Amino acid sequence: MLKKIAVATYYLNASKFYSDQLRNLFGQYATIENYCFFDRSIEKGIDADLIIIPSVTIFEAVKKYIKNNGEIIIANRTLSKRGFEKIKKLPEGTKAILVNVSAEMALETISLIYQLGAKHIELTPFHPGTKDIPDADIAITPGELKYVPDNISEIIDVGDRVLDISTIMDVAAKLDINHDIFKEKISKYFKEIVPISFGLEKILGKTNRLESQFNILIQILDEGIVGVN
Protein backbone atom coordinates (compact mmCIF):
# COMPACT_ATOMS: atom_id res chain seq x y z
CA MET A 1 0.00 0.00 0.00
CA LEU A 2 1.35 3.42 -0.98
CA LYS A 3 2.17 5.85 1.80
CA LYS A 4 0.54 9.27 1.87
CA ILE A 5 2.35 12.61 1.71
CA ALA A 6 0.53 15.84 2.55
CA VAL A 7 1.78 19.32 1.67
CA ALA A 8 0.36 22.03 3.93
CA THR A 9 0.84 25.73 3.19
CA TYR A 10 -0.86 29.08 3.66
CA TYR A 11 -1.25 29.75 -0.06
CA LEU A 12 -2.79 27.55 -2.76
CA ASN A 13 -0.15 28.15 -5.46
CA ALA A 14 2.65 27.13 -3.07
CA SER A 15 0.79 23.99 -2.04
CA LYS A 16 0.27 22.94 -5.67
CA PHE A 17 3.87 23.78 -6.62
CA TYR A 18 5.46 21.63 -3.92
CA SER A 19 2.94 18.85 -4.46
CA ASP A 20 3.89 18.73 -8.15
CA GLN A 21 7.58 18.61 -7.24
CA LEU A 22 7.05 15.71 -4.87
CA ARG A 23 4.75 13.93 -7.32
CA ASN A 24 7.42 14.05 -10.03
CA LEU A 25 9.96 12.48 -7.67
CA PHE A 26 7.87 10.18 -5.50
CA GLY A 27 4.67 9.59 -7.47
CA GLN A 28 5.32 5.86 -7.83
CA TYR A 29 6.08 5.46 -4.11
CA ALA A 30 3.39 7.60 -2.47
CA THR A 31 0.18 9.53 -3.03
CA ILE A 32 0.58 13.30 -2.64
CA GLU A 33 -2.20 15.65 -1.55
CA ASN A 34 -2.10 19.39 -0.99
CA TYR A 35 -3.79 21.38 1.75
CA CYS A 36 -3.83 25.10 2.40
CA PHE A 37 -5.47 27.72 4.57
CA PHE A 38 -6.40 30.04 1.71
CA ASP A 39 -9.04 27.71 0.22
CA ARG A 40 -9.77 26.16 3.65
CA SER A 41 -8.98 22.68 2.34
CA ILE A 42 -6.90 22.07 5.45
CA GLU A 43 -10.03 22.25 7.59
CA LYS A 44 -11.09 18.77 6.46
CA GLY A 45 -8.07 17.44 8.38
CA ILE A 46 -4.84 15.80 7.33
CA ASP A 47 -4.48 12.02 7.37
CA ALA A 48 -1.00 11.23 5.99
CA ASP A 49 2.23 9.43 6.83
CA LEU A 50 4.34 12.52 6.09
CA ILE A 51 3.32 16.16 6.29
CA ILE A 52 5.57 18.67 4.49
CA ILE A 53 5.38 22.29 5.67
CA PRO A 54 7.37 25.21 4.19
CA SER A 55 8.60 26.77 7.44
CA VAL A 56 8.54 26.41 11.22
CA THR A 57 6.20 29.43 11.52
CA ILE A 58 3.29 27.41 10.14
CA PHE A 59 3.89 24.42 12.43
CA GLU A 60 1.42 25.22 15.21
CA ALA A 61 -1.30 26.24 12.75
CA VAL A 62 -1.00 22.96 10.83
CA LYS A 63 -0.53 20.70 13.85
CA LYS A 64 -4.13 20.97 15.07
CA TYR A 65 -5.47 19.62 11.76
CA ILE A 66 -3.38 16.43 11.75
CA LYS A 67 -5.62 13.43 12.42
CA ASN A 68 -3.01 10.73 12.99
CA ASN A 69 0.63 10.42 14.07
CA GLY A 70 2.04 11.51 10.72
CA GLU A 71 5.61 12.83 10.79
CA ILE A 72 6.15 16.49 10.01
CA ILE A 73 9.07 17.56 7.80
CA ILE A 74 9.92 21.26 7.80
CA ALA A 75 11.17 21.82 4.26
CA ASN A 76 14.45 23.45 3.41
CA ARG A 77 13.98 25.53 0.25
CA THR A 78 16.44 26.85 -2.27
CA LEU A 79 16.59 28.27 -5.81
CA SER A 80 16.93 26.60 -9.17
CA LYS A 81 20.29 27.03 -10.88
CA ARG A 82 18.56 28.86 -13.72
CA GLY A 83 17.04 31.38 -11.32
CA PHE A 84 20.20 31.89 -9.29
CA GLU A 85 22.27 32.51 -12.43
CA LYS A 86 20.13 35.59 -13.12
CA ILE A 87 21.15 37.01 -9.74
CA LYS A 88 24.84 36.15 -10.19
CA LYS A 89 24.92 38.11 -13.45
CA LEU A 90 23.96 41.38 -11.73
CA PRO A 91 26.84 43.89 -11.41
CA GLU A 92 28.66 44.36 -8.12
CA GLY A 93 26.85 46.83 -5.87
CA THR A 94 23.44 46.44 -7.52
CA LYS A 95 20.59 47.67 -5.32
CA ALA A 96 17.27 45.89 -5.73
CA ILE A 97 14.06 45.16 -3.89
CA LEU A 98 13.08 41.58 -3.10
CA VAL A 99 9.36 41.23 -3.70
CA ASN A 100 7.35 38.52 -1.99
CA VAL A 101 3.84 38.01 -0.68
CA SER A 102 4.70 38.80 2.96
CA ALA A 103 7.42 40.49 5.00
CA GLU A 104 8.46 37.17 6.49
CA MET A 105 8.80 35.44 3.12
CA ALA A 106 10.66 38.39 1.62
CA LEU A 107 13.21 38.25 4.44
CA GLU A 108 13.49 34.45 4.12
CA THR A 109 14.26 34.77 0.40
CA ILE A 110 16.83 37.51 1.00
CA SER A 111 18.55 35.34 3.61
CA LEU A 112 18.57 32.42 1.20
CA ILE A 113 20.10 34.47 -1.63
CA TYR A 114 22.89 35.68 0.65
CA GLN A 115 23.38 32.17 2.05
CA LEU A 116 23.84 30.84 -1.49
CA GLY A 117 26.69 33.30 -1.97
CA ALA A 118 25.21 36.30 -3.81
CA LYS A 119 26.68 38.93 -1.53
CA HIS A 120 27.55 41.33 -4.35
CA ILE A 121 24.07 42.89 -4.34
CA GLU A 122 22.07 44.87 -1.79
CA LEU A 123 18.49 43.69 -1.26
CA THR A 124 15.59 45.46 0.45
CA PRO A 125 12.40 43.55 1.28
CA PHE A 126 9.11 44.60 -0.29
CA HIS A 127 5.65 43.11 0.13
CA PRO A 128 2.01 44.18 -0.29
CA GLY A 129 1.26 46.81 2.31
CA THR A 130 4.77 48.29 2.40
CA LYS A 131 4.20 51.99 2.98
CA ASP A 132 7.41 53.42 1.56
CA ILE A 133 8.39 52.18 -1.89
CA PRO A 134 12.20 51.84 -1.92
CA ASP A 135 14.19 53.84 -4.44
CA ALA A 136 15.29 51.06 -6.79
CA ASP A 137 15.13 50.26 -10.49
CA ILE A 138 15.34 46.47 -10.15
CA ALA A 139 12.98 44.02 -8.48
CA ILE A 140 13.89 40.38 -7.79
CA THR A 141 10.99 38.06 -7.06
CA PRO A 142 10.38 34.31 -6.66
CA GLY A 143 7.39 34.26 -9.00
CA GLU A 144 5.40 37.04 -7.29
CA LEU A 145 5.36 39.48 -10.23
CA LYS A 146 1.90 40.82 -9.41
CA TYR A 147 3.25 42.47 -6.26
CA VAL A 148 6.06 44.40 -7.99
CA PRO A 149 5.41 48.19 -7.76
CA ASP A 150 4.71 50.06 -11.01
CA ASN A 151 7.77 52.30 -10.77
CA ILE A 152 10.22 49.40 -11.21
CA SER A 153 11.77 49.31 -14.67
CA GLU A 154 13.43 45.86 -14.52
CA ILE A 155 11.99 42.69 -13.02
CA ILE A 156 14.04 39.52 -12.44
CA ASP A 157 11.87 36.49 -11.79
CA VAL A 158 14.02 33.74 -10.23
CA GLY A 159 11.09 31.33 -10.03
CA ASP A 160 9.49 29.72 -7.01
CA ARG A 161 11.77 28.44 -4.29
CA VAL A 162 12.23 24.71 -4.73
CA LEU A 163 12.74 21.93 -2.21
CA ASP A 164 16.38 21.54 -1.24
CA ILE A 165 18.15 18.21 -1.77
CA SER A 166 18.27 17.70 2.02
CA THR A 167 14.47 17.69 2.18
CA ILE A 168 14.21 15.35 -0.80
CA MET A 169 16.60 12.93 0.92
CA ASP A 170 14.60 13.18 4.14
CA VAL A 171 11.41 12.23 2.30
CA ALA A 172 13.16 9.36 0.50
CA ALA A 173 14.46 8.02 3.82
CA LYS A 174 11.03 8.26 5.47
CA LEU A 175 9.51 6.36 2.54
CA ASP A 176 12.29 3.76 2.83
CA ILE A 177 13.11 4.01 -0.87
CA ASN A 178 16.01 1.91 -2.14
CA HIS A 179 18.79 4.32 -3.07
CA ASP A 180 19.93 2.39 -6.16
CA ILE A 181 16.44 2.62 -7.66
CA PHE A 182 16.06 6.31 -6.82
CA LYS A 183 19.61 7.39 -7.68
CA GLU A 184 18.92 8.62 -11.22
CA LYS A 185 16.07 10.89 -10.15
CA ILE A 186 18.09 12.32 -7.26
CA SER A 187 21.08 13.03 -9.50
CA LYS A 188 18.94 14.80 -12.10
CA TYR A 189 17.19 16.89 -9.46
CA PHE A 190 20.50 17.74 -7.80
CA LYS A 191 21.84 19.19 -11.07
CA GLU A 192 18.87 21.51 -11.45
CA ILE A 193 19.07 23.29 -8.08
CA VAL A 194 21.57 25.24 -6.00
CA PRO A 195 21.91 23.12 -2.85
CA ILE A 196 22.02 24.99 0.43
CA SER A 197 25.02 22.85 1.39
CA PHE A 198 27.88 23.59 -0.98
CA GLY A 199 30.01 21.14 1.00
CA LEU A 200 27.60 18.37 0.10
CA GLU A 201 27.64 19.41 -3.56
CA LYS A 202 31.45 19.20 -3.73
CA ILE A 203 31.59 15.82 -2.01
CA LEU A 204 28.92 14.33 -4.29
CA GLY A 205 30.60 15.74 -7.38
CA LYS A 206 34.11 14.28 -6.90
CA THR A 207 33.89 10.63 -7.93
CA ASN A 208 31.39 7.81 -8.16
CA ARG A 209 33.24 6.02 -5.37
CA LEU A 210 32.93 8.93 -2.96
CA GLU A 211 29.31 9.41 -4.02
CA SER A 212 28.45 5.83 -3.14
CA GLN A 213 30.26 6.03 0.20
CA PHE A 214 28.58 9.28 1.11
CA ASN A 215 25.14 7.99 0.16
CA ILE A 216 25.65 5.03 2.48
CA LEU A 217 26.50 7.44 5.30
CA ILE A 218 23.39 9.47 4.57
CA GLN A 219 21.25 6.39 4.87
CA ILE A 220 22.64 5.11 8.17
CA LEU A 221 23.26 8.31 10.13
CA ASP A 222 20.64 10.47 11.83
CA GLU A 223 23.14 13.21 12.71
CA GLY A 224 24.11 16.13 10.52
CA ILE A 225 27.33 15.80 8.48
CA VAL A 226 29.93 18.54 8.08
CA GLY A 227 32.68 18.17 5.49
CA VAL A 228 35.95 19.96 6.29
CA ASN A 229 38.91 20.37 3.94
C-alpha positions as a Markdown table, in Angstrom:
| # | Residue | x | y | z |
|---|---|---|---|---|
| 1 | Met | 0.0 | 0.0 | 0.0 |
| 2 | Leu | 1.3 | 3.4 | -1.0 |
| 3 | Lys | 2.2 | 5.9 | 1.8 |
| 4 | Lys | 0.5 | 9.3 | 1.9 |
| 5 | Ile | 2.3 | 12.6 | 1.7 |
| 6 | Ala | 0.5 | 15.8 | 2.5 |
| 7 | Val | 1.8 | 19.3 | 1.7 |
| 8 | Ala | 0.4 | 22.0 | 3.9 |
| 9 | Thr | 0.8 | 25.7 | 3.2 |
| 10 | Tyr | -0.9 | 29.1 | 3.7 |
| 11 | Tyr | -1.2 | 29.8 | -0.1 |
| 12 | Leu | -2.8 | 27.6 | -2.8 |
| 13 | Asn | -0.2 | 28.1 | -5.5 |
| 14 | Ala | 2.6 | 27.1 | -3.1 |
| 15 | Ser | 0.8 | 24.0 | -2.0 |
| 16 | Lys | 0.3 | 22.9 | -5.7 |
| 17 | Phe | 3.9 | 23.8 | -6.6 |
| 18 | Tyr | 5.5 | 21.6 | -3.9 |
| 19 | Ser | 2.9 | 18.9 | -4.5 |
| 20 | Asp | 3.9 | 18.7 | -8.1 |
| 21 | Gln | 7.6 | 18.6 | -7.2 |
| 22 | Leu | 7.1 | 15.7 | -4.9 |
| 23 | Arg | 4.8 | 13.9 | -7.3 |
| 24 | Asn | 7.4 | 14.1 | -10.0 |
| 25 | Leu | 10.0 | 12.5 | -7.7 |
| 26 | Phe | 7.9 | 10.2 | -5.5 |
| 27 | Gly | 4.7 | 9.6 | -7.5 |
| 28 | Gln | 5.3 | 5.9 | -7.8 |
| 29 | Tyr | 6.1 | 5.5 | -4.1 |
| 30 | Ala | 3.4 | 7.6 | -2.5 |
| 31 | Thr | 0.2 | 9.5 | -3.0 |
| 32 | Ile | 0.6 | 13.3 | -2.6 |
| 33 | Glu | -2.2 | 15.6 | -1.6 |
| 34 | Asn | -2.1 | 19.4 | -1.0 |
| 35 | Tyr | -3.8 | 21.4 | 1.8 |
| 36 | Cys | -3.8 | 25.1 | 2.4 |
| 37 | Phe | -5.5 | 27.7 | 4.6 |
| 38 | Phe | -6.4 | 30.0 | 1.7 |
| 39 | Asp | -9.0 | 27.7 | 0.2 |
| 40 | Arg | -9.8 | 26.2 | 3.7 |
| 41 | Ser | -9.0 | 22.7 | 2.3 |
| 42 | Ile | -6.9 | 22.1 | 5.4 |
| 43 | Glu | -10.0 | 22.2 | 7.6 |
| 44 | Lys | -11.1 | 18.8 | 6.5 |
| 45 | Gly | -8.1 | 17.4 | 8.4 |
| 46 | Ile | -4.8 | 15.8 | 7.3 |
| 47 | Asp | -4.5 | 12.0 | 7.4 |
| 48 | Ala | -1.0 | 11.2 | 6.0 |
| 49 | Asp | 2.2 | 9.4 | 6.8 |
| 50 | Leu | 4.3 | 12.5 | 6.1 |
| 51 | Ile | 3.3 | 16.2 | 6.3 |
| 52 | Ile | 5.6 | 18.7 | 4.5 |
| 53 | Ile | 5.4 | 22.3 | 5.7 |
| 54 | Pro | 7.4 | 25.2 | 4.2 |
| 55 | Ser | 8.6 | 26.8 | 7.4 |
| 56 | Val | 8.5 | 26.4 | 11.2 |
| 57 | Thr | 6.2 | 29.4 | 11.5 |
| 58 | Ile | 3.3 | 27.4 | 10.1 |
| 59 | Phe | 3.9 | 24.4 | 12.4 |
| 60 | Glu | 1.4 | 25.2 | 15.2 |
| 61 | Ala | -1.3 | 26.2 | 12.8 |
| 62 | Val | -1.0 | 23.0 | 10.8 |
| 63 | Lys | -0.5 | 20.7 | 13.9 |
| 64 | Lys | -4.1 | 21.0 | 15.1 |
| 65 | Tyr | -5.5 | 19.6 | 11.8 |
| 66 | Ile | -3.4 | 16.4 | 11.8 |
| 67 | Lys | -5.6 | 13.4 | 12.4 |
| 68 | Asn | -3.0 | 10.7 | 13.0 |
| 69 | Asn | 0.6 | 10.4 | 14.1 |
| 70 | Gly | 2.0 | 11.5 | 10.7 |
| 71 | Glu | 5.6 | 12.8 | 10.8 |
| 72 | Ile | 6.2 | 16.5 | 10.0 |
| 73 | Ile | 9.1 | 17.6 | 7.8 |
| 74 | Ile | 9.9 | 21.3 | 7.8 |
| 75 | Ala | 11.2 | 21.8 | 4.3 |
| 76 | Asn | 14.5 | 23.5 | 3.4 |
| 77 | Arg | 14.0 | 25.5 | 0.3 |
| 78 | Thr | 16.4 | 26.9 | -2.3 |
| 79 | Leu | 16.6 | 28.3 | -5.8 |
| 80 | Ser | 16.9 | 26.6 | -9.2 |
| 81 | Lys | 20.3 | 27.0 | -10.9 |
| 82 | Arg | 18.6 | 28.9 | -13.7 |
| 83 | Gly | 17.0 | 31.4 | -11.3 |
| 84 | Phe | 20.2 | 31.9 | -9.3 |
| 85 | Glu | 22.3 | 32.5 | -12.4 |
| 86 | Lys | 20.1 | 35.6 | -13.1 |
| 87 | Ile | 21.2 | 37.0 | -9.7 |
| 88 | Lys | 24.8 | 36.1 | -10.2 |
| 89 | Lys | 24.9 | 38.1 | -13.4 |
| 90 | Leu | 24.0 | 41.4 | -11.7 |
| 91 | Pro | 26.8 | 43.9 | -11.4 |
| 92 | Glu | 28.7 | 44.4 | -8.1 |
| 93 | Gly | 26.8 | 46.8 | -5.9 |
| 94 | Thr | 23.4 | 46.4 | -7.5 |
| 95 | Lys | 20.6 | 47.7 | -5.3 |
| 96 | Ala | 17.3 | 45.9 | -5.7 |
| 97 | Ile | 14.1 | 45.2 | -3.9 |
| 98 | Leu | 13.1 | 41.6 | -3.1 |
| 99 | Val | 9.4 | 41.2 | -3.7 |
| 100 | Asn | 7.3 | 38.5 | -2.0 |
| 101 | Val | 3.8 | 38.0 | -0.7 |
| 102 | Ser | 4.7 | 38.8 | 3.0 |
| 103 | Ala | 7.4 | 40.5 | 5.0 |
| 104 | Glu | 8.5 | 37.2 | 6.5 |
| 105 | Met | 8.8 | 35.4 | 3.1 |
| 106 | Ala | 10.7 | 38.4 | 1.6 |
| 107 | Leu | 13.2 | 38.3 | 4.4 |
| 108 | Glu | 13.5 | 34.5 | 4.1 |
| 109 | Thr | 14.3 | 34.8 | 0.4 |
| 110 | Ile | 16.8 | 37.5 | 1.0 |
| 111 | Ser | 18.6 | 35.3 | 3.6 |
| 112 | Leu | 18.6 | 32.4 | 1.2 |
| 113 | Ile | 20.1 | 34.5 | -1.6 |
| 114 | Tyr | 22.9 | 35.7 | 0.7 |
| 115 | Gln | 23.4 | 32.2 | 2.0 |
| 116 | Leu | 23.8 | 30.8 | -1.5 |
| 117 | Gly | 26.7 | 33.3 | -2.0 |
| 118 | Ala | 25.2 | 36.3 | -3.8 |
| 119 | Lys | 26.7 | 38.9 | -1.5 |
| 120 | His | 27.6 | 41.3 | -4.3 |
| 121 | Ile | 24.1 | 42.9 | -4.3 |
| 122 | Glu | 22.1 | 44.9 | -1.8 |
| 123 | Leu | 18.5 | 43.7 | -1.3 |
| 124 | Thr | 15.6 | 45.5 | 0.4 |
| 125 | Pro | 12.4 | 43.5 | 1.3 |
| 126 | Phe | 9.1 | 44.6 | -0.3 |
| 127 | His | 5.6 | 43.1 | 0.1 |
| 128 | Pro | 2.0 | 44.2 | -0.3 |
| 129 | Gly | 1.3 | 46.8 | 2.3 |
| 130 | Thr | 4.8 | 48.3 | 2.4 |
| 131 | Lys | 4.2 | 52.0 | 3.0 |
| 132 | Asp | 7.4 | 53.4 | 1.6 |
| 133 | Ile | 8.4 | 52.2 | -1.9 |
| 134 | Pro | 12.2 | 51.8 | -1.9 |
| 135 | Asp | 14.2 | 53.8 | -4.4 |
| 136 | Ala | 15.3 | 51.1 | -6.8 |
| 137 | Asp | 15.1 | 50.3 | -10.5 |
| 138 | Ile | 15.3 | 46.5 | -10.2 |
| 139 | Ala | 13.0 | 44.0 | -8.5 |
| 140 | Ile | 13.9 | 40.4 | -7.8 |
| 141 | Thr | 11.0 | 38.1 | -7.1 |
| 142 | Pro | 10.4 | 34.3 | -6.7 |
| 143 | Gly | 7.4 | 34.3 | -9.0 |
| 144 | Glu | 5.4 | 37.0 | -7.3 |
| 145 | Leu | 5.4 | 39.5 | -10.2 |
| 146 | Lys | 1.9 | 40.8 | -9.4 |
| 147 | Tyr | 3.2 | 42.5 | -6.3 |
| 148 | Val | 6.1 | 44.4 | -8.0 |
| 149 | Pro | 5.4 | 48.2 | -7.8 |
| 150 | Asp | 4.7 | 50.1 | -11.0 |
| 151 | Asn | 7.8 | 52.3 | -10.8 |
| 152 | Ile | 10.2 | 49.4 | -11.2 |
| 153 | Ser | 11.8 | 49.3 | -14.7 |
| 154 | Glu | 13.4 | 45.9 | -14.5 |
| 155 | Ile | 12.0 | 42.7 | -13.0 |
| 156 | Ile | 14.0 | 39.5 | -12.4 |
| 157 | Asp | 11.9 | 36.5 | -11.8 |
| 158 | Val | 14.0 | 33.7 | -10.2 |
| 159 | Gly | 11.1 | 31.3 | -10.0 |
| 160 | Asp | 9.5 | 29.7 | -7.0 |
| 161 | Arg | 11.8 | 28.4 | -4.3 |
| 162 | Val | 12.2 | 24.7 | -4.7 |
| 163 | Leu | 12.7 | 21.9 | -2.2 |
| 164 | Asp | 16.4 | 21.5 | -1.2 |
| 165 | Ile | 18.1 | 18.2 | -1.8 |
| 166 | Ser | 18.3 | 17.7 | 2.0 |
| 167 | Thr | 14.5 | 17.7 | 2.2 |
| 168 | Ile | 14.2 | 15.4 | -0.8 |
| 169 | Met | 16.6 | 12.9 | 0.9 |
| 170 | Asp | 14.6 | 13.2 | 4.1 |
| 171 | Val | 11.4 | 12.2 | 2.3 |
| 172 | Ala | 13.2 | 9.4 | 0.5 |
| 173 | Ala | 14.5 | 8.0 | 3.8 |
| 174 | Lys | 11.0 | 8.3 | 5.5 |
| 175 | Leu | 9.5 | 6.4 | 2.5 |
| 176 | Asp | 12.3 | 3.8 | 2.8 |
| 177 | Ile | 13.1 | 4.0 | -0.9 |
| 178 | Asn | 16.0 | 1.9 | -2.1 |
| 179 | His | 18.8 | 4.3 | -3.1 |
| 180 | Asp | 19.9 | 2.4 | -6.2 |
| 181 | Ile | 16.4 | 2.6 | -7.7 |
| 182 | Phe | 16.1 | 6.3 | -6.8 |
| 183 | Lys | 19.6 | 7.4 | -7.7 |
| 184 | Glu | 18.9 | 8.6 | -11.2 |
| 185 | Lys | 16.1 | 10.9 | -10.2 |
| 186 | Ile | 18.1 | 12.3 | -7.3 |
| 187 | Ser | 21.1 | 13.0 | -9.5 |
| 188 | Lys | 18.9 | 14.8 | -12.1 |
| 189 | Tyr | 17.2 | 16.9 | -9.5 |
| 190 | Phe | 20.5 | 17.7 | -7.8 |
| 191 | Lys | 21.8 | 19.2 | -11.1 |
| 192 | Glu | 18.9 | 21.5 | -11.5 |
| 193 | Ile | 19.1 | 23.3 | -8.1 |
| 194 | Val | 21.6 | 25.2 | -6.0 |
| 195 | Pro | 21.9 | 23.1 | -2.8 |
| 196 | Ile | 22.0 | 25.0 | 0.4 |
| 197 | Ser | 25.0 | 22.9 | 1.4 |
| 198 | Phe | 27.9 | 23.6 | -1.0 |
| 199 | Gly | 30.0 | 21.1 | 1.0 |
| 200 | Leu | 27.6 | 18.4 | 0.1 |
| 201 | Glu | 27.6 | 19.4 | -3.6 |
| 202 | Lys | 31.4 | 19.2 | -3.7 |
| 203 | Ile | 31.6 | 15.8 | -2.0 |
| 204 | Leu | 28.9 | 14.3 | -4.3 |
| 205 | Gly | 30.6 | 15.7 | -7.4 |
| 206 | Lys | 34.1 | 14.3 | -6.9 |
| 207 | Thr | 33.9 | 10.6 | -7.9 |
| 208 | Asn | 31.4 | 7.8 | -8.2 |
| 209 | Arg | 33.2 | 6.0 | -5.4 |
| 210 | Leu | 32.9 | 8.9 | -3.0 |
| 211 | Glu | 29.3 | 9.4 | -4.0 |
| 212 | Ser | 28.5 | 5.8 | -3.1 |
| 213 | Gln | 30.3 | 6.0 | 0.2 |
| 214 | Phe | 28.6 | 9.3 | 1.1 |
| 215 | Asn | 25.1 | 8.0 | 0.2 |
| 216 | Ile | 25.7 | 5.0 | 2.5 |
| 217 | Leu | 26.5 | 7.4 | 5.3 |
| 218 | Ile | 23.4 | 9.5 | 4.6 |
| 219 | Gln | 21.2 | 6.4 | 4.9 |
| 220 | Ile | 22.6 | 5.1 | 8.2 |
| 221 | Leu | 23.3 | 8.3 | 10.1 |
| 222 | Asp | 20.6 | 10.5 | 11.8 |
| 223 | Glu | 23.1 | 13.2 | 12.7 |
| 224 | Gly | 24.1 | 16.1 | 10.5 |
| 225 | Ile | 27.3 | 15.8 | 8.5 |
| 226 | Val | 29.9 | 18.5 | 8.1 |
| 227 | Gly | 32.7 | 18.2 | 5.5 |
| 228 | Val | 36.0 | 20.0 | 6.3 |
| 229 | Asn | 38.9 | 20.4 | 3.9 |
